[in-house]
Amino acid sequence: MLTAHPHYDKSPCIPVSTDAAECSTGWVQILSRIRAAVRPGRFVICAECYPGAFVREIAGIFEQTLHPELLLAVEDCFHPPEVLDRMLANRLTDDPVFGRMCPLDLENFLDPRRVEEFRRAIDGASGLVVIAGSGASLVAAHWDLLVYCSLARWEIQQRQRRGEIGNLGADNPGASAQAKYKRAFFADWRAADRLKCRLYDRIDFLLDTNDSCAPKMISGDAFRRALAQLVRRPFRVVPYFDPGPWGGEWMRRTFDLPSGPPNFAWCFDCVPEENSLLLGFGSEKIEIPAIDLVFRHPRELLGEHVYARFGAEFPIRFDLLDTMGGGNLSLQVHPLASYIREQFGMPYTQDESYYLLDAAPDAVVYLGLKEGIDRRRAIVDLERTQSTAFAFPAENFVNAWPARKHDHFLIPAGTIHCSGRNSMVLEISATPYIFTFKLWDWDRLGLDGQPRPIHIEHGIRNIQWDRTAGWVRDELINRVGALATMPGWTEERTGLHPLEFIETRRHWFTAPVPHDTHGTLNVLNLVEGDEAIVESPDGAFEPWAVHYAETFIVPAAVGRYIIRPAYPPAGRIATLKAFVRENQ
């Protein structure tokens, strides 16, 4: 097993300009640049804020520096919290985790009477007007300058956990982080994203508010130019790491992570819905949500057939699950496609797989049901865990398969599963977000000291009881097939199962390997070897290094690319590549 790998880049930056002057750093530079754009007479500045931004702080700084005649806070235009609660109730549901995607726009959060009052006040002003908050561009019928205050989802979650913010129009900063995340996920972020997509072409300045003490700003033109560049080259998103009740120590050792958290359970290194991008302007860096690229250039990023099927959504997720020295993941099942569509309004489900980056000798993957089990007994035992101290005897019902480095376990929706302790898993899956039905959590509490939500009823309705040991062995474990052998490299198909829409290919190589996106999104991870170089055969992008366990994205528009060893390898190195099958 690896014990160290100092080259893993935890803050990958994508250079988009050599001119550091394009990026203003700190409030003094930022406000000076905004002030220079203000013209005499009535001039309206909209500070459109993504939910979670510190709006009062931003507005206060604008007021102290620009001295506007009129300063307006959008939150004063929202419907009362109890009205919004009623509006959202049928979408948020009573379930602590699951809801349905909310179709309401940000306009629906606003009280039309208050909006009209604000507009009259703006019309009556003769000098500088600043309006700040989520929906500022909706409240102001017309504006002269739009400053979009951007914020990454991961930072929003940290602010929720610290109790620093609540939800849009809600008086709930003291609510649980789980409740705030759920409302943001199903309602706030959906409404804010729809508005953001309408504003991309109109943004004058993009303000990075992830670090409230060190804000940064680029022009809207620089922002749009950067996004256009990104879909013409490979890149990485900024990974983030989180502890969990089952977390391990492999990532801490291998990636040189800090000693503070109790463990590291997850690394989300390709979830553009929540990851961010670091853009380099000379020596300066600015952070933006990775989903901006998906929204702005879906066809170039995803490819035409993926975009036609999924719309502006990134359908492939890569993340790392560390149980090395930790515990089992929760025993779980993902909803069938028909179930997630009918119950939650989602167009596709979380088919997935476990690829073993590393494994201790005793590592296992729990997958599928044992032959001849008593289905009624299994259900009764699962239900008993909810009302008594009964421990579910998983070993009586679920197969535990030995797991070795580079094994690939395929997990179509409806298959009961979990990774056991002492494993390092690269999870490759579809991306329907948070729809995992936990069945049994091994009689433990979450890091907050509370039981984690269990969804027995949903789970039982989705378990495919005929996926027993023989079928699992034949269909889901190491379904590896050779596809090509050339001097210096071989290509294998490793999955996923025909029930799943993702295809995976593994390349073992000691020499350059030619790849082609064939007009569809590629997502890859360097699963063996210290370092590889990704380059263009015709010089379309600069050669670019990737390191062990790093996930990287190759947009559909890139076309042909080459991956080669960075230096003469001591042995074979390998990548695992995923893409959406065109015939499904």
N, C-alpha and C positions, 0 to 999 in steps of 0.2 A: 504494500500500500504506500502511496505517496505520503510524505510527511511535510513537504514544503514546496511551494511553487511561487516565488516572489514576483513573477512576471504577469500574473493575472491583473488586468487593468480594471480597477474599481471605478474609475472616472474617465471612460473613453471619450475623447474630444474629437470632433470632426472639423478640420480646418476649412473655413469657407471664405476667408479673406486674410490678407497679410496686414491690413490696416487696422491697428488697434484703436485709432481715432474714431472708427465707425461705432464703437461701443462706449457709451458714456457710463462711468462708474461712480457711484455715490450720489447722494441727493444734490450736492452742490453742482456737479456737472449736469445732472439730469434736469434740474430746474432751470439752470442757465440756458440749456438748449431749448426747453419748452418756452421759456420767456422770450427768446429770440424769435419764436414763431408767432407770437401774439401781435395782432395789429390793433391800432387805436379804434375807439368806438366799441360798440357791443361785440364781444367775442366770446363764444361759448366753447369751453373745453369739456369734453366728456372723458372721464376716467372710468372706463368700463372695466369692472373687476370680476374675475372669475370667483365663484363661491369659495370662501375660505381665505381670501385676501384680507389683510387687516385694513378695512376700508376707512375707519375713523382715523387711524394713524396716517394713511396716505392723504386723506382729505385735510388733516391738520397741517401736514407739511406743505401741501399746496397753498393753504390759507396763509401760513406764516411767511412764505416766500413770495408768492404772487400777489397777495393782498387783493383778492377779488372783491368786486362790489357785492356779489351774491354767491354764497356757497350752499349747495343743496345736497342732501344725503338721500339716495334712492330708497334706503330702508324705511324712510318715513312715508313712502308711497305704497308699501306692501299692504295687502289685506291683513287684518288682525290674525294672530297665530291660530285662534280657534277656527276661523273661516278657512284658512289654508289646511288645517288638520282635516276638516270635513271634505274639502276638495280632493285631498290625496288619500283618504282612508281606504277606498276600494282598491287602490293600486298598491298601497303599502301593506295592507292586510294585517291580521293580528299575529302572523308568524314572526318570530324574532329574527329570522334570517332572510326569508324569501318574500318577494313581492312580484309585481308585474311592471314592466317598463312603462313609465308614465308618458303619455303623449302631449301633456300640457306644455305650452311655450312659456317663456318668461313673462310675456304679456299677461298671462292668466294669473300670475302672482301679484299683479299690480292692481290697485284700486283706481278705476278710471276717474273718479272724482278728484282724488289727490293728484293724479297725473295732470289733470286739467288745471288745477291750482298751481302746480309747479310751472306749467307752460305759460300761464298768464304772468307769473313772476318773472320768468325769463324774458318774455316779450316786453315787460315793463322796464327792464334793466337797460342802462346806457353804456355800461362798461364791461369789465371782465366778469364772466359767469363760469363757475366750476361746478359741475355736477358729478358726483362720485358714487360708485356702487354697482352691484349686479343689476343690469337693466338701465344704466345711465343713457345709453344710446336710444332706448325706447322712450324714456321720459322726455328727453329733449327732441322736439319735432325736427329741429335742424341744429347742427353743430358745425363749428369751424375747425376743430382739432380733436381727433380721437386718439387717446392714449389707452391701449389695451393692457391691463394689469394682469399678467399671466402667472399661473401657479401650477406646479406639478401635483398630481394626485397623491404621490407618496408624502409630500410635505403637508398636504391637506390632512392626511390620516394622522400624521404626527401631531398636528395642532388639535385635531379632534381628541386624540388620546390624552393630551396635556390639559384638556378642558379649556382651551383658549378660544374656541369658536363653536358656534352652533350651526343650525341649518338656515337656509334661505327663509326669511320671514318668520322664523321660529324663535321663541324665547327658551332655548334649551341648551345653553353651553354646559350645563351640569349633567345632561343626559349621558348614558353610557356611550362609549366609543362605538360599540356595535350598532346601537340605535341610530347614531348620527351617520355612520357609514352607510347603513341601509337606506336611510332617507336620501342621502346624497347620491348614492348609486342609482336608485330607481327613479328619482325625481329631479333633484337639483342639477346634477351633472348633465342629465339628458336635455333639460331646458337650456342650460348655459351653452352646451355644445351646439345646439341648433342655432342659437343666436350667433355664436362665434363663427360658424360657417357662413352666415350672411354678411359678416363684417370683414372677412379676410382682405378683400380688395380695398377697403376703406380705412384700414388702420394706418395712422400717421406715425405713431411710435409704439413699439412693443416694449413693455416694461416687465422685467424679470423680478418678481417679488418673493422668490423662494427664500432669500435671506433678507429679512426686513432691515438688518443693519448694514447690508451691502448690496443695495439694489443696482441693477444694470439696465441699460436701455439701448436699443438700436432703432433705426428708422423702419417704418413699415416696408419700404422698398428693400432694405437689407434683409429683413425677415422673409419676405416672399422670394427673394433671390436665393437665399440659403436653402429653403425648402425645395426649390426647383433644382438646385445642385445635388441634393441628397439622393434623389431618385435616379441619378446617373452613376452611382458608385456604391460599393458595399459599405456598411456602417454597423456600429453597435449602439444599442441604447444603454443608458446608465443603469447598471444593476442595483437592486437594493436587497438588503438582507434583513430577516426578521426571526426572532426566537419563537419557539413553540413548545408545547408540553412534551413533545416527543423528540425535540431537536438534539443534534449531535455536535461533534467537534471537528469533523473532517474539514469543513470549509474554513473554520477558524485557523487551523494549521496550514492548510493548503493555500489559502488566499491571504494569509496574514491579516485576519480580521481582529478588531479590538477585543480586549479581555473583559469589558464591562458586562455585556449581556450574558444571561445564564447559559445560553447555547445559541446556535444558529440552525433553525429548522428549514427555512426557505431561502432561496435566492431567486428572485424574479428577474430574469435577464433577457426575456423577450416577451413582454406583455405590454405592447404599446398603449393600451387603454390606461395603464398606470405608470409605466416607465417614462423617463424624460430623455431628452437629447441635449448634449453639450455642444454648442457651436463655437468654434474658435475664430476670433477676430484678432489676428496678430497674437499678442501676449494675453489678451482678454478672452474670457469665456462667458457665454450667456446660456442659461438653461431654459428650455421650452418643453412643454408636454410632447411626447412622441406622437400622440394621437393627432396633433396638428398636421403632421405629414400625411397620415392616412386620410384625413378630411380634405386636405388641399390637393393632393395628387394621387387619388386612389387608383386610377387606371395605370399610371406609370409604375406605381409601387406594386400593386397586386396583379396586374395583367387583366386583360379584357374578360376572360372567362371567369376568373375569380371574382372580379368586380360585378359581373352580371349575376353571379350566384349569391354573393354575400353583401353587395353594396359597399359602402365606405366603412368596412369593418375588417380588422386584421384577424384572419381565421385560424392562425397557427400560433400556439403558445409553447415556449420552451421555458422550463424552470427547473431548479435543482432542489431535491429533497434529501436532507442529511439526517440519517438516524444512526450515524457511526458513534457508538458510545451512548446512544439515546434509547428511545423506545419504539414500539410499533406505531405506525400511523393509525388513525381510526379505521375500523372496518367499515367499508362504505360501498355505495353503488351510485352510478350516475343515471339520470332519467333517460328513458327511451325517447327517441325523436318525437313520436306521437304524443307522449306524456308531457314533455316540456313545452310543446306547442300548445296543447289544450289547457294545461294548468297555469302556465306562466307567460304564454304569448311569445316564446322564443322560437326563432325559425330553425335552429339546429342545436345539437346537444354536445356534451363533452365526452366524445370518444377519446381514448388516450392510450398511452403505452409507458412502460418503465424500461429505460435503457440503463444498465448498471455501469456507472463509471468506475465504481470500486465496490468491493464487498469483502467482509471478513469471512473466515471459514464457516461460521455458523449462520450466515445470512440466509434468509428465506423471503420469498414473495408469496403472500396469501392470494390465491387466485382460483375462483370457481368452487363449486360444491363437490363434496365427496359423493361417490357412487352409493345409491341406495339409502340415502338419509331419509328420515321422517320429516317431511316438510312441515307438518303441523307442529311437531315437537320443536323445530327450529324457530318457528314464529312465536310459539308460547314462551320459549326461553328468551327470545329477544324482548318480548313485551314485559316479561318479569323483571328485566333489568331496569325498567322505568319506574317501578313502584316499590321495589324491595332492594336489599343489598346483594341480590343474586348476581353472580359473575357469569357472563355468557361463556359457555364452553366452546369457543371458536374451533378448537382442535377437533371436536367431534363432528363438525359440519363443513369446514372449509379446508381446502387443500393447502399445504405449506410446501412450496417447491424450493429446492436448493437454488440459490442465486449466486452466480459467479460474474466476475468482471467481464463486460461486453455481452452478457446475456441480454436478450430483448423480449420482454413480456408484453403482449398485445392485450388491450383491455377495451373491447367495444362496450358501449353503454348497455347497462343491464347485467354486467358481470360483477359479482361480488369480489372485492379485492382489498388489499392494502400492502404496503411495503413493510417488511419486518425490520427489527432493529439491526444495527451494524451494516447498513447499506448506504451507498451514495448513488442516488437515482437522478438521472436526467429524464424528467417527465416531458413527453412530447404529446400534445393534445390539441383538440379543437378548443375554441375560446368562447364558450357561452358564459363566461364569468364565474359565478359563485354557486352553481347548482350542483352541490355534492350532498347526497343523503347519507349522513353518518348513522350507522346501525349500532355500533358498540365502540366505546372509547377506552376500553381496557380498565374501567373502574378508576379513572383518574380525573383530576380537575385541570382546568385551564390555568395559564400563568396568573390570571387574576384571582385565583382561588375559588372560582365558580365552575360548576359543571358546564361543559360545552354543549350547545344545542344538539339534540339527537332527533332524527326524523324517521322513526320506525315505520309509520303508516305510509309515507311516501316511498320509503325504501322497499317495503314488502311488495308494493304494487309494481315495482320495476325489476326486482330480481328475476332473472331468467333461470328457472329452476332446472332446466335441462342442460345447463352448461356445467357438466360434471367432469370428473377427472380425465376420462378418456378423450372427450371432446376438447378439453383445455389443452391436454398434451399434444394433440394432433393439430390444433388450429391456432394456438395462442403463444406457444413457447418456442423461441428461436426458429421461426419460419424463415430461415436464411436460404437464399438461392443465388448462385453465381450468375451474373449477367454478362460480364466482359472481363477478359484477361489480356493485358497489353504489357509490353516491356516496362517494368517499373511500377505498375499499378494494377489493381483489380477492383471491380465494382460488384457489389452484392445488393440484392434487395432484402431488407430485413423486416418489412411490414409496410403499412399496418394491415389489419385484417380486412378482407373484402367488405365487411359491414361498415368500415370507417372510410372517410373521404381523403385521408392523408396518406401519401406514399412516402416511404423512407428508403434511402440508399446509403450504403456505407462504402467508402473508398479507402482501401489500404494502399499506401504508396511510399516509394522511395525516390520517385521522379515526378516531374510536373504532370498534373492531371487536368485535361481539358473539361470544362463544364459549360453548359448553356442553359439559361433560364427557359428557353423556348417560350418566351412571352408570359411566364408565370412566376410568382413570388417563390424564392428559395430562402429557407432558413437552415443554417448549419451550425454545428458545434465541433470543435477540435477535440475528439474523444480519446485520442492517443497522440503522444508526442509533445514536445515543449513549445514549438513555434512553427508556424507555416506562413507563407506569403501568398496573398491574394493579389493577382495582377490582371491587367487587361492585355489581350494579345495584340491590340492595335493602339495601346497607349491612351485609351479613353479616360482612365483614371490612374492616379499615382499608385504604385505598389504599396501594399498595406499589410501589416503584420497582425496575426491573431495568435493567441496563446492557448495553452491547455485549458479545457473546460469553458472557454469563452464562446458564447453564442453570437453569431453575426447574421445580418440580413443582407440578401442580395436582391435588389428590386427587379421586377420583371423587365424593366426598360434596359437593364445592363446588357442582356444578351449573353455573349460569350465571355467567359473568364477562366482563369487558370489558378489552381492552387498547387503550390510546390513546397517542398521542405525549405526552411529558412537557411539551413546549413546541412552538410552531409549527416544524415541521421545515423544513430547507432543501430537502429532497427526500424521497422515499419512505423509509420504514423497513420492516423486515420481521421476522417471526418464523417459525420452523420448528417445527411441532408434530408430535409422534408419539403414537400410541396403538395399542392392540391391536385388530386387526380382529375383529369379533364373529362373522363367518361362517366363521372358520377354526378 
